[in-house]
Amino acid sequence: MAARIDLDGARERVVAAVDERADVILDVSHRIHERPELLFEERFAADLLATTLEAEGFVVERGAHGLETAFVGHPHDDGGAGPRIAVLCEYDALPGIGHGCGHNIIAAAGLGAALAAATVVAAAGGRLDVIGTPAEEGGGGKVVMGDRGAFDGIDAALAIHPAGIDLIQPQVIAIATYEVEYFGQAAHAAAAPHQGRNALDAAVLGYNAVAALRQHMATTDRVHGVFLKAGEKPNIVPDHTVAQWYVRSATAASLQGLKVRVLACLEAGATAAGCTMEVRQPWPEYTDLRSNRPLERLYAANSARLGRPVADPSPATTLMVSTDMGNVSYRVPTIHPIVKVSPTEVGLHSAEFARWAASPDGDRGVLDAAKAMAMTVVDLWLRPESLQEVRDAFDPGP
């Protein structure tokens, strides 16, 4: 059995461990950035992360919980029966702009935190999971994994996200995704338009009905849609159109009522145009984030130790997003703080942010976030009173 370690010694050790592995950690960040992969297709990233963990003595289950690009790793030597803490990695990219959400940073920071924490896991008497979660950008990898038991027995879960500010938590709102198809009747648009039923009209009328709804929604509600198919030629009345819609609201509960109103608008377009409509939800719904305040305080103190204080949310610092990390927070105590890697004015989901995600500032964000998370894991292992506060504050919701 390894000799026990004190808290200050453990913190110093994990910070040093990140520095000792900085080249490896940043190489992973840059290689994932160079090869962006879309949701559920992240084979290179998942393999790279799993291979790196194995090289550091982790036992890794690839294809975990029935998802090809998911994994779960554990240090070969852990603390036996102590608190079980999970550090999460994300690594999917966006179409067209690659890592415009900086998931290479999330992956590398999670990797770095796990590698560092593993250096003291036995001495601290803890247990550690590093969980590779695919398809955050819509596919709900964490939701699927959670339903299959990935977070059973976990005492707390941590992941970071990059942006243009150091923030203890973003404003995470719930989201539902819809694919909407309209079916009409094709006809010659000049010779016999009266024989047609225009599926594009149905989609446009539904879009405009949603636009009218917006003035009567809560300020935290968001609805946005795009047309994926709108017809073939102008002289053919479109008989089939496809739209994709995101419906967002402050909480999982308030989302349910908004969904009904939005779908009524879309159905009204079909009715007005004499068409029919079919709707499906291709991905699981994401909930809001129930960020654990005692766990936030531990992370904030550790980030401040690194000279990187984190702000609390305010009207001037709000960052509104949706993420399946929210669903994790309904299962176990969770935090999802933001690490600054770009100027404040650079927005997420942009080509410009993708460039910052592989910049020197991005690299500093990776290493600082890895250190802050690793120290927070150590706190949970070595401060039973802090872990109890985290447990007491956990609210799984209805």
Backbone torsions as a table, in degrees:
resi	resn	phi	psi	omega
1	MET	NA	137.4	179.6
2	ALA	-70.3	148.6	176.5
3	ALA	-65.8	143.8	179.9
4	ARG	-66.3	154.3	-177.5
5	ILE	-125.0	145.2	178.5
6	ASP	-85.8	168.1	-172.5
7	LEU	-63.4	-48.2	-179.5
8	ASP	-61.2	-41.4	178.6
9	GLY	-64.3	-38.4	179.4
10	ALA	-67.3	-42.1	177.6
11	ARG	-60.7	-46.0	179.9
12	GLU	-61.6	-37.9	-177.4
13	ARG	-67.7	-42.3	-176.6
14	VAL	-72.3	-34.1	175.3
15	VAL	-62.6	-45.1	178.5
16	ALA	-63.9	-35.4	-178.9
17	ALA	-65.2	-37.3	176.1
18	VAL	-64.5	-45.4	179.3
19	ASP	-61.0	-40.5	-179.2
20	GLU	-64.5	-27.8	-176.9
21	ARG	-108.2	14.5	-174.0
22	ALA	-56.9	-42.1	-178.6
23	ASP	-62.1	-42.3	179.4
24	VAL	-66.0	-46.1	-177.3
25	ILE	-62.4	-45.8	-177.7
26	LEU	-72.8	-31.2	174.5
27	ASP	-61.8	-41.6	176.6
28	VAL	-61.5	-45.5	178.8
29	SER	-56.7	-47.6	-175.8
30	HIS	-70.4	-37.6	-179.7
31	ARG	-68.2	-38.5	175.3
32	ILE	-65.7	-40.0	179.1
33	HIS	-61.5	-38.3	-177.5
34	GLU	-72.4	-20.3	-177.5
35	ARG	-126.4	69.6	-178.7
36	PRO	-63.9	137.4	-179.3
37	GLU	-130.6	138.9	-177.6
38	LEU	-78.7	172.0	-173.6
39	LEU	-55.6	135.5	-178.2
40	PHE	65.3	7.2	176.7
41	GLU	-115.7	15.9	-169.4
42	GLU	-83.5	53.9	-174.4
43	ARG	-68.7	-43.9	-179.6
44	PHE	-62.9	-48.6	-176.8
45	ALA	-63.2	-46.1	-178.4
46	ALA	-63.4	-41.7	179.5
47	ASP	-66.2	-41.7	179.8
48	LEU	-61.9	-45.8	180.0
49	LEU	-64.9	-45.2	-179.1
50	ALA	-64.3	-41.7	179.8
51	THR	-64.2	-40.5	178.6
52	THR	-64.4	-41.7	177.1
53	LEU	-62.6	-44.6	-179.4
54	GLU	-61.9	-37.8	178.8
55	ALA	-64.2	-21.9	179.4
56	GLU	-98.8	13.6	174.4
57	GLY	92.4	10.4	177.0
58	PHE	-82.7	149.8	168.4
59	VAL	-96.8	121.6	-172.0
60	VAL	-120.0	129.5	170.8
61	GLU	-95.0	111.8	176.9
62	ARG	-87.0	153.5	-177.2
63	GLY	62.7	35.3	-173.9
64	ALA	-64.7	144.6	174.9
65	HIS	54.9	34.6	173.5
66	GLY	77.6	8.4	178.7
67	LEU	-110.4	123.2	-173.4
68	GLU	-55.8	-38.6	-174.0
69	THR	-104.2	21.2	172.4
70	ALA	-102.3	157.0	174.4
71	PHE	-151.8	159.8	172.9
72	VAL	-135.2	127.6	179.7
73	GLY	-121.5	150.4	177.4
74	HIS	-136.4	142.7	172.2
75	PRO	-60.2	143.9	179.4
76	HIS	-61.0	-34.4	-178.9
77	ASP	-121.2	111.6	179.0
78	ASP	-122.4	-170.4	-172.9
79	GLY	-89.1	7.0	174.3
80	GLY	89.1	-90.9	-171.1
81	ALA	-119.7	15.2	-177.7
82	GLY	-77.6	-174.4	-179.7
83	PRO	-55.8	138.1	-177.4
84	ARG	-105.6	111.3	-175.1
85	ILE	-112.2	138.8	-179.7
86	ALA	-112.5	133.3	170.4
87	VAL	-111.1	128.6	-172.9
88	LEU	-105.9	143.8	174.7
89	CYS	-117.1	141.8	169.0
90	GLU	-121.4	152.7	-176.4
91	TYR	-156.0	11.2	175.9
92	ASP	-82.8	159.3	-176.3
93	ALA	-119.2	-178.0	-177.4
94	LEU	-109.6	147.8	177.4
95	PRO	-65.2	134.5	174.1
96	GLY	86.9	-38.8	-175.0
97	ILE	-117.9	9.8	175.3
98	GLY	59.2	-128.5	-175.9
99	HIS	-88.9	55.4	176.2
100	GLY	-72.9	-4.1	172.1
101	CYS	-113.1	1.9	172.6
102	GLY	71.4	31.7	-178.2
103	HIS	-70.5	-18.6	171.6
104	ASN	-61.6	-33.4	177.4
105	ILE	-70.7	-42.1	178.2
106	ILE	-60.5	-44.0	-179.2
107	ALA	-63.4	-48.9	-175.4
108	ALA	-69.7	-37.8	178.4
109	ALA	-66.4	-41.6	176.5
110	GLY	-63.1	-41.9	175.8
111	LEU	-59.6	-48.8	-178.6
112	GLY	-61.8	-41.1	178.7
113	ALA	-63.3	-41.2	-179.5
114	ALA	-67.4	-44.7	179.6
115	LEU	-61.2	-40.7	-179.4
116	ALA	-69.1	-48.0	-178.5
117	ALA	-62.0	-32.0	-178.7
118	ALA	-64.1	-22.7	-179.1
119	THR	-70.9	-16.2	-179.9
120	VAL	-125.7	6.4	-172.2
121	VAL	-60.5	-42.3	-178.6
122	ALA	-70.0	-43.7	-179.5
123	ALA	-66.5	-29.3	-179.9
124	ALA	-86.9	-8.4	179.7
125	GLY	70.3	29.9	-177.3
126	GLY	-108.3	179.6	172.4
127	ARG	-130.2	149.6	-172.4
128	LEU	-139.5	131.4	168.3
129	ASP	-115.3	134.5	165.5
130	VAL	-112.7	120.4	-169.7
131	ILE	-115.5	120.1	175.7
132	GLY	-89.0	117.1	-171.7
133	THR	-116.0	107.9	-179.1
134	PRO	-77.6	167.4	163.3
135	ALA	59.5	49.1	172.3
136	GLU	-72.8	-30.8	-175.2
137	GLU	-78.9	53.5	173.0
138	GLY	118.8	-29.2	-173.0
139	GLY	-82.8	-16.2	175.4
140	GLY	69.4	44.6	179.8
141	GLY	-56.7	-40.8	-179.4
142	LYS	-68.0	-31.8	178.7
143	VAL	-66.3	-48.2	179.2
144	VAL	-61.3	-46.1	-178.9
145	MET	-64.8	-39.0	177.5
146	GLY	-62.7	-41.7	178.2
147	ASP	-63.0	-24.6	-177.9
148	ARG	-100.5	11.8	170.5
149	GLY	98.2	9.9	-175.4
150	ALA	-61.5	-28.3	-175.0
151	PHE	-109.5	9.2	176.4
152	ASP	-65.3	130.2	177.9
153	GLY	81.2	1.3	178.3
154	ILE	-81.0	133.9	179.6
155	ASP	-86.1	-28.6	177.8
156	ALA	-164.3	152.2	-179.6
157	ALA	-129.8	138.7	-178.3
158	LEU	-132.0	141.1	168.2
159	ALA	-155.9	152.4	176.6
160	ILE	-111.6	169.1	173.5
161	HIS	-140.8	137.7	177.6
162	PRO	-83.4	153.8	173.8
163	ALA	-167.3	-158.3	-178.2
164	GLY	-99.7	22.5	-178.1
165	ILE	-157.8	149.3	169.2
166	ASP	-88.4	114.3	-170.1
167	LEU	-140.3	138.2	-175.9
168	ILE	-70.3	-28.6	174.4
169	GLN	-161.2	145.0	170.7
170	PRO	-81.7	170.3	171.7
171	GLN	-89.7	99.3	-176.9
172	VAL	-92.8	121.1	-179.9
173	ILE	-113.1	156.3	-176.3
174	ALA	-74.9	155.2	-178.0
175	ILE	-146.4	142.2	169.8
176	ALA	-123.2	139.8	179.8
177	THR	-110.1	134.1	178.9
178	TYR	-126.9	140.5	164.7
179	GLU	-110.6	124.5	-172.3
180	VAL	-118.2	125.6	177.0
181	GLU	-114.4	136.5	175.2
182	TYR	-113.3	138.4	-179.7
183	PHE	-122.8	125.5	179.0
184	GLY	-126.1	-143.6	-179.3
185	GLN	-135.1	121.8	178.5
186	ALA	-71.1	149.9	177.0
187	ALA	-162.8	163.6	174.6
188	HIS	-72.7	122.3	-171.5
189	ALA	-69.6	-19.7	178.1
190	ALA	-101.6	-45.3	-173.4
191	ALA	-78.1	-36.0	-175.0
192	ALA	-147.2	56.3	-177.9
193	PRO	-62.4	-25.5	-177.5
194	HIS	-68.4	-16.4	178.4
195	GLN	-85.1	-8.6	-175.5
196	GLY	-94.6	158.9	169.9
197	ARG	-129.4	112.8	-163.3
198	ASN	-87.0	107.0	-179.9
199	ALA	-69.1	-24.3	175.2
200	LEU	-71.1	-39.9	174.3
201	ASP	-57.7	-41.6	179.6
202	ALA	-59.6	-44.8	-179.4
203	ALA	-66.7	-41.4	-179.2
204	VAL	-67.5	-41.9	178.3
205	LEU	-64.0	-39.6	176.1
206	GLY	-63.5	-41.6	177.9
207	TYR	-60.1	-45.5	-179.6
208	ASN	-68.1	-33.8	176.7
209	ALA	-64.4	-40.0	176.1
210	VAL	-63.9	-39.7	178.3
211	ALA	-59.5	-39.0	177.9
212	ALA	-68.5	-31.4	179.8
213	LEU	-67.0	-27.6	-170.8
214	ARG	-59.1	-33.2	-178.5
215	GLN	-70.3	-10.9	-178.4
216	HIS	-114.1	18.4	177.8
217	MET	-100.9	159.6	174.3
218	ALA	-64.7	155.3	-176.9
219	THR	-65.7	-19.9	178.2
220	THR	-93.2	0.0	177.1
221	ASP	-85.0	146.4	177.9
222	ARG	-140.8	134.7	174.6
223	VAL	-136.8	127.6	178.2
224	HIS	-147.4	140.9	-176.8
225	GLY	-139.6	159.0	175.1
226	VAL	-135.2	155.2	175.4
227	PHE	-93.7	122.8	178.2
228	LEU	-92.5	-26.4	176.1
229	LYS	-145.3	128.4	-173.9
230	ALA	-129.5	8.1	-179.3
231	GLY	129.7	174.6	-175.1
232	GLU	-109.7	-50.1	179.8
233	LYS	-144.2	149.7	-177.8
234	PRO	-61.2	-26.9	-177.2
235	ASN	-91.4	11.0	172.3
236	ILE	-118.2	121.0	176.0
237	VAL	-60.8	121.2	-176.6
238	PRO	-62.8	127.1	178.4
239	ASP	-103.4	-1.4	-179.4
240	HIS	-153.7	123.9	174.7
241	THR	-133.5	156.7	-178.2
242	VAL	-134.8	134.4	175.5
243	ALA	-129.1	153.0	172.9
244	GLN	-120.6	135.8	-175.9
245	TRP	-128.4	140.1	167.7
246	TYR	-109.6	128.6	176.6
247	VAL	-118.6	120.4	-174.8
248	ARG	-125.2	146.8	176.5
249	SER	-150.2	166.6	-170.7
250	ALA	-58.6	-39.7	-177.3
251	THR	-134.6	165.2	175.9
252	ALA	-60.0	-34.7	-179.6
253	ALA	-69.5	-47.2	-178.3
254	SER	-70.0	-23.3	177.3
255	LEU	-61.5	-33.3	-173.9
256	GLN	-63.2	-43.1	178.7
257	GLY	-68.8	-38.5	179.5
258	LEU	-65.0	-37.9	178.3
259	LYS	-56.9	-43.2	-178.8
260	VAL	-61.6	-42.4	-178.0
261	ARG	-68.3	-41.3	-179.4
262	VAL	-67.1	-44.5	179.7
263	LEU	-63.9	-32.1	175.7
264	ALA	-64.6	-39.0	177.0
265	CYS	-63.4	-44.5	-178.3
266	LEU	-67.3	-38.5	176.9
267	GLU	-66.4	-34.7	178.3
268	ALA	-61.1	-36.3	176.9
269	GLY	-62.2	-41.8	178.1
270	ALA	-63.8	-44.0	-179.3
271	THR	-62.6	-45.3	-177.7
272	ALA	-63.5	-33.4	-177.5
273	ALA	-92.3	1.6	179.9
274	GLY	71.7	29.8	-177.5
275	CYS	-114.0	175.3	172.8
276	THR	-113.5	160.4	-176.7
277	MET	-133.8	139.2	171.9
278	GLU	-123.8	139.3	-176.1
279	VAL	-128.0	139.9	170.6
280	ARG	-142.3	154.3	175.1
281	GLN	-104.8	105.0	-175.6
282	PRO	-72.6	-21.9	-175.4
283	TRP	-132.9	159.5	177.7
284	PRO	-64.1	156.0	174.0
285	GLU	-75.1	144.6	174.2
286	TYR	-100.2	141.7	178.2
287	THR	-93.1	176.3	167.8
288	ASP	-71.5	170.9	-179.4
289	LEU	-101.5	122.3	173.9
290	ARG	-96.2	74.7	-175.0
291	SER	-65.3	134.6	-174.2
292	ASN	-85.1	113.4	-172.4
293	ARG	-63.7	-45.5	177.3
294	PRO	-60.9	-36.5	178.0
295	LEU	-68.7	-37.8	174.1
296	GLU	-58.0	-43.4	-177.4
297	ARG	-64.0	-38.2	177.3
298	LEU	-62.7	-47.1	-179.9
299	TYR	-63.0	-44.2	-178.3
300	ALA	-60.1	-42.5	179.4
301	ALA	-64.2	-39.3	-179.9
302	ASN	-71.5	-37.0	175.9
303	SER	-64.8	-39.9	177.9
304	ALA	-63.7	-34.7	176.7
305	ARG	-59.7	-25.8	179.6
306	LEU	-90.3	4.1	-177.4
307	GLY	79.9	21.2	-178.7
308	ARG	-127.2	77.3	178.1
309	PRO	-65.2	146.6	179.7
310	VAL	-110.9	140.9	-178.8
311	ALA	-85.7	153.9	168.7
312	ASP	-84.2	153.2	177.8
313	PRO	-59.9	142.3	177.3
314	SER	-154.1	170.1	176.6
315	PRO	-54.8	-28.5	-178.5
316	ALA	-86.2	-15.2	-174.3
317	THR	-121.9	9.3	-176.0
318	THR	-66.4	134.4	173.6
319	LEU	-125.1	107.5	-175.1
320	MET	-94.4	123.1	-178.0
321	VAL	-144.6	172.3	168.3
322	SER	-126.9	141.3	-178.7
323	THR	-157.3	148.3	177.2
324	ASP	-74.5	-0.9	169.0
325	MET	-63.5	-26.6	174.8
326	GLY	-59.4	-41.3	179.8
327	ASN	-63.8	-34.4	176.3
328	VAL	-62.5	-37.5	-176.1
329	SER	-68.5	-16.1	173.7
330	TYR	-82.9	-11.6	-177.7
331	ARG	-103.4	-41.0	-176.3
332	VAL	-143.8	159.9	173.9
333	PRO	-57.1	131.1	-168.2
334	THR	-142.3	145.9	165.3
335	ILE	-133.3	155.4	-179.8
336	HIS	-145.5	64.9	-176.5
337	PRO	-70.2	164.2	-178.0
338	ILE	-107.2	134.7	176.8
339	VAL	-113.7	133.4	-176.7
340	LYS	-76.0	126.4	177.3
341	VAL	-133.5	-0.6	-176.0
342	SER	-146.9	167.3	170.3
343	PRO	-59.5	150.7	-175.3
344	THR	-57.6	-34.5	-174.6
345	GLU	-77.0	-8.6	-179.8
346	VAL	-83.6	118.7	-174.9
347	GLY	-86.1	151.3	172.6
348	LEU	-64.1	164.0	179.3
349	HIS	57.4	46.0	177.9
350	SER	-138.6	155.4	177.1
351	ALA	-63.4	-33.6	179.8
352	GLU	-65.8	-41.6	178.9
353	PHE	-65.3	-34.9	177.3
354	ALA	-57.9	-37.7	178.4
355	ARG	-66.6	-40.4	178.5
356	TRP	-65.9	-27.9	-177.8
357	ALA	-66.2	-15.8	176.2
358	ALA	-118.4	20.7	-177.3
359	SER	-91.7	170.4	173.0
360	PRO	-56.4	-37.2	176.3
361	ASP	-66.1	-37.9	175.2
362	GLY	-62.0	-41.6	178.4
363	ASP	-63.5	-41.9	177.2
364	ARG	-61.8	-38.8	177.4
365	GLY	-62.1	-42.2	177.6
366	VAL	-56.7	-52.0	-173.9
367	LEU	-69.6	-41.7	179.3
368	ASP	-65.8	-41.5	179.6
369	ALA	-66.2	-39.4	177.4
370	ALA	-60.5	-44.1	179.9
371	LYS	-65.3	-45.9	-178.3
372	ALA	-63.3	-41.8	178.0
373	MET	-66.7	-42.8	-179.6
374	ALA	-61.6	-42.5	177.5
375	MET	-64.5	-34.9	178.7
376	THR	-68.0	-39.0	174.3
377	VAL	-59.7	-44.0	178.5
378	VAL	-60.7	-42.1	177.1
379	ASP	-55.5	-44.8	-177.5
380	LEU	-67.8	-31.6	177.3
381	TRP	-74.1	-37.5	-168.8
382	LEU	-107.4	-5.4	179.3
383	ARG	-121.6	85.6	-177.4
384	PRO	-56.2	-33.7	-179.6
385	GLU	-66.6	-34.7	178.3
386	SER	-70.2	-42.0	177.3
387	LEU	-61.8	-38.2	179.0
388	GLN	-66.3	-39.0	175.9
389	GLU	-60.8	-40.9	178.2
390	VAL	-62.6	-45.1	179.0
391	ARG	-63.9	-42.7	-177.7
392	ASP	-64.6	-31.7	-177.2
393	ALA	-84.3	-7.0	-175.6
394	PHE	-69.9	129.7	179.8
395	ASP	-125.7	102.3	-178.0
396	PRO	-75.9	-4.9	179.1
397	GLY	79.3	-175.1	-177.5
398	PRO	-69.0	NA	NA
